Amino acid sequence: MVGRIANDTTTHWGDLADRVLAGSPLTEDEALSVLECGDDEMLDLLAGTYRVRRHYFGKTVQFYFLMNAKSGLCPEDCGYCSQSKDSKAEIPKYNLLDEKRLLDGAREAFERGSKTYCIVISARGPSEKEVVAVTEIIPRIKAKYDLKICACLGLLSPEQAEALKRCGVDRVNHNINTSENFYSQICSTHTYQDRIDTLEAVRGAGLEICSGGIIGMGEAPSDVVRMAFALRDVGAESIPVNFFNPIDGTALADTWLLTPQYCLKVLAMFRLVNPDREIRVAGGRELHLGSLQPLALYAANSIFVGDYLTTKGQLPESDRQMIEEMGFEVTRDEG
């Protein structure tokens, strides 16, 4: 069980950053102390966190572009999701987009300066027909545009993961979403272990892992810490940190537990626990960080540009302005 350690205004977050940079990993107690940091220590925490971020990624920011390639129609009961079988949210519902739409999405991703084009479907896992369609379109996308491809298709078998690798997919996204202890509170139609099994299949196929979670669904800070350590243990190359966006019609629609300050502490903790990994401030950043959103870049080194799956994002022009005014630069180069 994650415990607590004393944390007062004399805590030197710079010293903690020094230890991380020297190769000494955080303990779970230290990670929890980051989440319990006093708001009056926020700037000191972010300053230390930024030194770690800058060491590995400089002032670069990577753009990711999401394509909701199949919307709704999901048989799972994830309480946070507007696309689940129990959701009564008013969202578009359609089967897998055709080749032209997926190619148009790739063009838009490239024109916006994205490094990675993320193809996402709503499903427990892909059908054989969907796997074939995705594996046929990926080579055509990569032949036309200098983009990395991340596929998010739900639960995968080793054979499906290998098929994605063969066709040119670079990375698979499959979020663990929360801690193992809390998982049964948000979903009953599959398990936390099902998700871990998919990540193991992805790694076994030689693909990079993109996996993160959602903050603010009622979990304890210790659950957030356990999630960060689980992602470190699976070796996720990319970690998207979503802040729960309550959507009318979903089981968790009345859940609002986050503050901008806590969101920043979460990002700092993920960076310090996973210092050399891509940390992406993802869904809900506009809603929950508000005017503090630019400070997220002191911990995160990538963002989604444009809209999310069923919710709107900040205008791409506003993202670029925010990044430039903070002294960062958008790049397609690997960090």
C-alpha positions as CSV (number, residue, x, y, z in Angstrom):
1,M,0.0,0.0,0.0
2,V,1.3,3.5,-0.9
3,G,2.0,5.4,2.3
4,R,2.6,9.1,3.0
5,I,5.7,10.9,3.9
6,A,6.1,14.3,5.5
7,N,5.9,17.1,3.1
8,D,6.1,20.8,4.2
9,T,7.3,24.1,2.9
10,T,10.9,23.1,3.4
11,T,10.7,20.3,0.8
12,H,13.3,20.9,-1.9
13,W,11.8,19.8,-5.1
14,G,15.1,20.7,-6.9
15,D,16.9,18.1,-4.8
16,L,14.3,15.5,-5.9
17,A,14.9,16.5,-9.5
18,D,18.6,16.2,-9.0
19,R,18.2,12.6,-7.8
20,V,16.0,11.7,-10.7
21,L,18.5,13.1,-13.2
22,A,21.2,11.2,-11.4
23,G,19.3,8.0,-12.1
24,S,17.7,7.4,-8.7
25,P,14.0,6.5,-9.3
26,L,11.2,7.9,-7.1
27,T,9.7,5.7,-4.5
28,E,5.9,5.5,-4.4
29,D,5.9,7.5,-1.1
30,E,7.9,10.3,-2.9
31,A,5.5,10.2,-5.8
32,L,2.6,10.6,-3.5
33,S,4.3,13.5,-1.8
34,V,4.3,15.3,-5.2
35,L,0.5,15.0,-5.4
36,E,0.3,16.3,-1.8
37,C,2.5,19.3,-2.5
38,G,1.1,22.5,-1.1
39,D,-0.2,25.0,-3.7
40,D,2.3,27.5,-2.4
41,E,5.1,25.1,-3.5
42,M,3.8,24.7,-7.0
43,L,6.3,26.9,-8.8
44,D,9.2,25.2,-7.0
45,L,7.8,21.8,-8.0
46,L,7.3,22.8,-11.6
47,A,10.8,24.3,-11.8
48,G,12.3,21.1,-10.7
49,T,10.1,19.1,-13.0
50,Y,11.0,21.3,-15.9
51,R,14.7,20.6,-15.4
52,V,14.0,16.9,-15.9
53,R,11.8,17.6,-18.9
54,R,14.4,19.9,-20.5
55,H,17.2,17.4,-20.0
56,Y,15.4,14.8,-22.1
57,F,13.3,16.8,-24.5
58,G,14.7,20.4,-24.5
59,K,12.0,22.9,-25.5
60,T,10.3,20.7,-28.1
61,V,6.6,19.9,-28.2
62,Q,5.2,17.1,-30.3
63,F,1.7,17.3,-31.8
64,Y,-0.6,14.3,-32.0
65,F,-3.8,14.2,-34.2
66,L,-6.7,11.9,-33.3
67,M,-9.0,10.4,-35.9
68,N,-12.2,8.9,-34.4
69,A,-12.3,6.2,-37.1
70,K,-15.3,4.3,-35.6
71,S,-17.6,6.0,-33.2
72,G,-20.0,4.6,-30.6
73,L,-21.3,1.0,-31.0
74,C,-19.1,-0.3,-28.2
75,P,-20.2,-3.3,-26.2
76,E,-18.1,-2.4,-23.1
77,D,-19.6,-0.6,-20.1
78,C,-16.7,1.8,-19.1
79,G,-18.5,4.4,-16.9
80,Y,-16.4,7.4,-18.2
81,C,-17.0,6.8,-21.9
82,S,-19.6,8.4,-24.1
83,Q,-19.2,5.5,-26.5
84,S,-20.0,2.7,-24.1
85,K,-23.1,0.5,-24.4
86,D,-24.7,2.1,-21.4
87,S,-24.0,5.7,-22.4
88,K,-27.0,7.8,-23.4
89,A,-24.7,10.7,-24.6
90,E,-25.7,12.2,-27.9
91,I,-22.7,11.4,-30.0
92,P,-22.1,10.4,-33.7
93,K,-22.3,6.7,-34.3
94,Y,-20.7,5.1,-37.4
95,N,-18.7,2.1,-38.5
96,L,-15.1,2.3,-39.7
97,L,-14.4,5.2,-42.0
98,D,-13.5,4.6,-45.6
99,E,-10.1,5.0,-47.1
100,K,-10.7,8.5,-48.3
101,R,-11.7,9.8,-44.9
102,L,-8.7,8.2,-43.3
103,L,-6.4,9.6,-45.9
104,D,-8.0,13.0,-45.5
105,G,-7.3,12.8,-41.7
106,A,-3.7,11.9,-42.4
107,R,-3.3,15.0,-44.6
108,E,-4.9,17.2,-41.9
109,A,-2.6,15.7,-39.3
110,F,0.5,16.4,-41.5
111,E,-0.6,20.0,-42.3
112,R,-1.1,20.8,-38.7
113,G,2.5,19.8,-38.0
114,S,1.7,16.5,-36.2
115,K,4.4,13.9,-35.6
116,T,1.8,11.1,-35.1
117,Y,-1.6,10.3,-36.6
118,C,-3.7,8.3,-34.2
119,I,-6.4,6.0,-35.7
120,V,-8.9,5.1,-33.0
121,I,-11.9,2.8,-33.1
122,S,-14.6,2.2,-30.5
123,A,-14.7,-1.5,-29.8
124,R,-13.9,-4.2,-27.3
125,G,-11.4,-5.3,-30.0
126,P,-11.2,-5.1,-33.8
127,S,-13.0,-7.5,-36.0
128,E,-11.1,-9.4,-38.7
129,K,-12.5,-7.1,-41.3
130,E,-11.4,-4.0,-39.3
131,V,-7.9,-5.4,-38.9
132,V,-7.7,-6.0,-42.7
133,A,-9.0,-2.5,-43.4
134,V,-6.5,-0.8,-41.1
135,T,-3.5,-2.9,-42.3
136,E,-4.4,-2.0,-45.9
137,I,-4.6,1.8,-45.3
138,I,-1.5,2.2,-43.2
139,P,1.1,1.7,-46.0
140,R,-0.8,4.1,-48.2
141,I,-0.8,6.8,-45.5
142,K,2.9,6.3,-44.8
143,A,3.7,6.5,-48.5
144,K,2.1,9.9,-48.8
145,Y,2.9,11.6,-45.5
146,D,5.9,11.7,-43.1
147,L,3.8,10.5,-40.1
148,K,4.2,8.0,-37.3
149,I,1.1,5.9,-37.0
150,C,-0.5,5.0,-33.6
151,A,-3.4,2.5,-33.7
152,C,-5.9,2.3,-30.9
153,L,-8.2,-0.6,-31.7
154,G,-9.1,-2.1,-28.3
155,L,-8.0,-5.4,-26.9
156,L,-5.6,-7.2,-29.2
157,S,-4.4,-10.7,-29.6
158,P,-0.7,-11.4,-30.3
159,E,-1.6,-12.2,-33.9
160,Q,-3.4,-8.9,-34.4
161,A,-0.5,-7.0,-32.9
162,E,1.9,-8.7,-35.3
163,A,-0.3,-7.8,-38.2
164,L,-0.2,-4.2,-37.2
165,K,3.6,-4.3,-36.9
166,R,3.9,-5.9,-40.4
167,C,1.8,-3.2,-42.1
168,G,3.9,-0.3,-40.7
169,V,2.1,0.8,-37.5
170,D,4.7,2.3,-35.2
171,R,2.9,2.3,-31.9
172,V,-0.3,1.0,-30.3
173,N,-2.3,3.0,-27.8
174,H,-4.1,1.0,-25.1
175,N,-4.7,3.0,-21.9
176,I,-4.7,1.2,-18.5
177,N,-6.9,4.2,-17.4
178,T,-6.4,3.7,-13.6
179,S,-4.9,1.5,-11.0
180,E,-5.5,-2.2,-10.8
181,N,-7.2,-1.7,-7.5
182,F,-9.7,0.9,-8.8
183,Y,-10.4,-0.6,-12.2
184,S,-13.5,-2.6,-11.2
185,Q,-15.1,0.7,-10.1
186,I,-15.1,2.0,-13.7
187,C,-15.7,-1.1,-15.8
188,S,-17.1,-4.6,-15.4
189,T,-17.0,-6.0,-19.0
190,H,-13.3,-6.5,-19.1
191,T,-10.5,-6.4,-16.5
192,Y,-7.3,-4.5,-15.8
193,Q,-5.4,-7.7,-16.6
194,D,-7.1,-7.8,-20.1
195,R,-5.5,-4.4,-20.8
196,I,-2.1,-5.5,-19.5
197,D,-2.3,-8.6,-21.7
198,T,-2.9,-6.4,-24.7
199,L,0.2,-4.3,-23.8
200,E,2.2,-7.5,-23.5
201,A,1.0,-8.6,-27.0
202,V,2.0,-5.2,-28.4
203,R,5.5,-5.4,-26.9
204,G,5.8,-9.0,-28.0
205,A,5.2,-7.8,-31.6
206,G,8.0,-5.3,-31.4
207,L,5.6,-2.2,-31.3
208,E,6.0,0.8,-29.1
209,I,3.5,1.2,-26.3
210,C,1.4,4.3,-25.8
211,S,-0.6,3.9,-22.6
212,G,-1.9,6.3,-20.0
213,G,-4.9,7.0,-18.0
214,I,-7.7,9.2,-16.9
215,I,-7.5,11.4,-13.7
216,G,-10.5,12.4,-11.7
217,M,-12.9,9.5,-11.8
218,G,-13.1,9.1,-8.1
219,E,-9.8,7.3,-7.6
220,A,-7.5,8.1,-4.6
221,P,-4.1,9.9,-5.2
222,S,-2.5,6.5,-4.3
223,D,-4.3,5.0,-7.4
224,V,-2.8,7.7,-9.6
225,V,0.7,6.9,-8.2
226,R,0.2,3.2,-8.8
227,M,-0.9,3.9,-12.4
228,A,2.3,5.9,-13.0
229,F,4.5,3.1,-11.7
230,A,2.6,0.5,-13.7
231,L,3.3,2.4,-16.8
232,R,6.9,2.7,-15.9
233,D,7.0,-1.1,-15.3
234,V,5.5,-1.9,-18.8
235,G,8.0,0.5,-20.4
236,A,5.4,2.7,-22.1
237,E,7.2,5.0,-24.5
238,S,4.4,7.5,-24.6
239,I,2.0,8.3,-21.7
240,P,-1.1,10.3,-22.4
241,V,-2.6,11.9,-19.2
242,N,-6.3,12.7,-19.6
243,F,-8.3,14.7,-17.1
244,F,-11.8,13.4,-16.8
245,N,-14.4,15.3,-18.8
246,P,-17.8,14.5,-17.4
247,I,-20.2,14.0,-20.3
248,D,-24.0,14.0,-19.9
249,G,-25.5,10.6,-20.4
250,T,-22.5,8.6,-18.9
251,A,-22.4,6.9,-15.6
252,L,-19.9,9.4,-14.2
253,A,-21.5,12.5,-15.6
254,D,-21.8,14.1,-12.1
255,T,-18.2,13.6,-11.2
256,W,-16.1,16.8,-10.9
257,L,-13.1,16.3,-8.6
258,L,-10.2,18.2,-10.1
259,T,-8.5,21.6,-9.7
260,P,-6.0,23.1,-12.0
261,Q,-3.3,22.9,-9.3
262,Y,-3.9,19.1,-8.8
263,C,-3.7,18.5,-12.5
264,L,-0.3,20.2,-12.7
265,K,0.9,18.1,-9.7
266,V,-0.3,14.9,-11.5
267,L,1.7,15.9,-14.6
268,A,4.8,16.7,-12.5
269,M,4.5,13.3,-10.8
270,F,4.2,11.4,-14.1
271,R,7.3,13.2,-15.4
272,L,9.4,12.5,-12.3
273,V,8.3,8.8,-12.2
274,N,8.9,8.4,-16.0
275,P,11.6,11.0,-16.6
276,D,12.6,10.0,-20.2
277,R,9.2,9.1,-21.5
278,E,6.9,11.2,-23.6
279,I,4.3,12.7,-21.3
280,R,1.3,14.0,-23.2
281,V,-1.3,16.3,-21.7
282,A,-4.4,15.0,-23.3
283,G,-8.2,15.1,-23.0
284,G,-9.6,17.6,-20.6
285,R,-6.6,19.9,-20.5
286,E,-8.6,22.9,-21.7
287,L,-11.5,22.2,-19.3
288,H,-9.5,21.5,-16.1
289,L,-6.3,23.5,-16.4
290,G,-8.0,26.7,-17.7
291,S,-5.6,29.7,-17.6
292,L,-2.9,27.5,-16.1
293,Q,-2.8,25.3,-19.2
294,P,0.5,26.7,-20.5
295,L,2.3,25.6,-17.2
296,A,1.5,22.0,-18.2
297,L,4.4,22.3,-20.8
298,Y,6.9,22.4,-17.9
299,A,6.1,18.7,-17.4
300,A,4.5,17.5,-20.6
301,N,6.3,17.4,-24.0
302,S,3.4,16.5,-26.3
303,I,-0.2,17.4,-26.8
304,F,-3.2,16.5,-28.9
305,V,-3.9,19.2,-31.5
306,G,-7.5,19.7,-32.5
307,D,-10.5,17.7,-31.2
308,Y,-10.6,14.5,-29.2
309,L,-12.9,11.5,-29.8
310,T,-16.3,13.0,-28.9
311,T,-15.3,16.3,-27.3
312,K,-13.9,19.5,-28.8
313,G,-10.4,20.7,-28.2
314,Q,-8.7,24.0,-28.3
315,L,-8.2,25.6,-31.8
316,P,-4.8,24.5,-33.3
317,E,-3.9,28.2,-33.8
318,S,-4.4,28.8,-30.0
319,D,-2.2,25.8,-29.3
320,R,0.6,27.1,-31.4
321,Q,0.3,30.6,-29.9
322,M,0.4,29.1,-26.4
323,I,3.5,27.0,-27.2
324,E,5.4,29.9,-28.9
325,E,4.6,32.4,-26.1
326,M,6.0,29.9,-23.6
327,G,9.2,29.7,-25.5
328,F,8.7,26.2,-26.8
329,E,8.7,24.9,-30.4
330,V,6.6,22.4,-32.3
331,T,8.8,19.8,-34.0
332,R,8.3,16.5,-35.7
333,D,11.8,15.4,-34.7
334,E,12.1,12.6,-32.1
335,G,12.8,13.8,-28.6
